[in-house]
Amino acid sequence: MEMTRARVFSGVKPTGNLTLGNYLGALRRWAEVDQHRADALFCVVDLHALTVDHDPGRVRRLSRQAATLLLAAGLDPELCTVFVQSHVDEHARLSYLLECVATDGEMRRMIQYKEKAPRERARGGSVRLSLLTYPVLMAADILAYGTDEVPVGEDQTQHVELSRDVAVRFNQRYGHTFVVPRATAPAVAARVMNLQDPASKMGKSDDSGPGIVYLLDEPEVVRKKVMRAVTDSGQDVVYDREGRPGIANLLEILAACEGGDPEELSRGYDSYGALKKDTAEAVVEVLRPLQARHRELCADPSYVDGVLREGARRAREMARPRVDAAYRAIGLLPA
């Protein structure tokens, strides 16, 4: 008897340019592992970019760039579904129903709201309601597809827990409608830290931060950023994540690029300069094929448009029956 493949959903938010951290921590695994082993959906979650003050043109540009980079990273539309969230109405349709199941207290306990809301107020702005409620939209993203697994980093597990809680609560109140998903972490997670601040994750940023390697950085820019990476006091190259975070970060990046072990790699170096040079070249080589494919895709925009159109069609077909069932279950009159 043939086993049913697990359904996997994950997404990228177009709020900044994608980074080496995004690639080594997620995109590469999606391309090399997840799309082959599972019924996988990968989404540019553009609605999530609207929760803070934003430039509409920039959101459109970054959404298209993110979709193109997903394909350049190796996602194959023959093997997985690649689409843009706002192209599939079921996400917004289901989000409101789940707002009627989630609670105010749950929303206010979400870590990202606690962190981002004070920053928005400090800038002199008001906090958009969507910043409070977007975890419910994230739950809708996941639950609409009968998702079994959500590959996420530690910082996103709270959102998957909310999805689980809301799914269980809806099923108990209104009848079994949703699969209860689980967060999955890769066996070996490539954790890439900021080159200028190795205590912070190399995340997407609104500026051209010197500690962040972007996927579309030119080779010389990559080399310059890595060569200027913050290191630690002392001269010997030792893998010690707590005591020597700067060197540990370089060793982890080198190991992720070349497929080695950070501790073993450290024994081959007697200077920071040599480690930086090798790490810089390893990053340049990892990004080279991705950048070449990105240039090809940018030269053929109709291909990317076609992939996203077909991806949205497939996603709609998967999501609509379940969302329609949720509308009936919660008490809404069929159209």
CORVEN-V310602 format. One line per field, one symbol per residue. ss: DSSP state (@ for helix, = for strand, . for the rest). A space follows every 10 residues. Layout:
ss: ???
//
This chain:
ss: ......==== ==......=@ @@@@@@@@@@ @@@@@@@.== ====.@@@@@ .....@@@@@ @@@@@@@@@@ @@........ ====@@@..@ @@@@@@@@@. ...@@@@@.. @@@@@@@@@@ @@......@@ @@@@@@@@@@ @@@.....== =..@@@@@@@ @@@@@@@@@@ @@@@...... .===...... ..=....... =......... ...=....@@ @@@@@@@... .......... ....@@@@@@ @@@@@@@@.. .@@@@@.... .@@@@@@@@@ @@@@@@@@@@ @@@@@@@@.. @@@@@@@@@@ @@@@@@@@@@ @@@@@@@@@@ .....
//
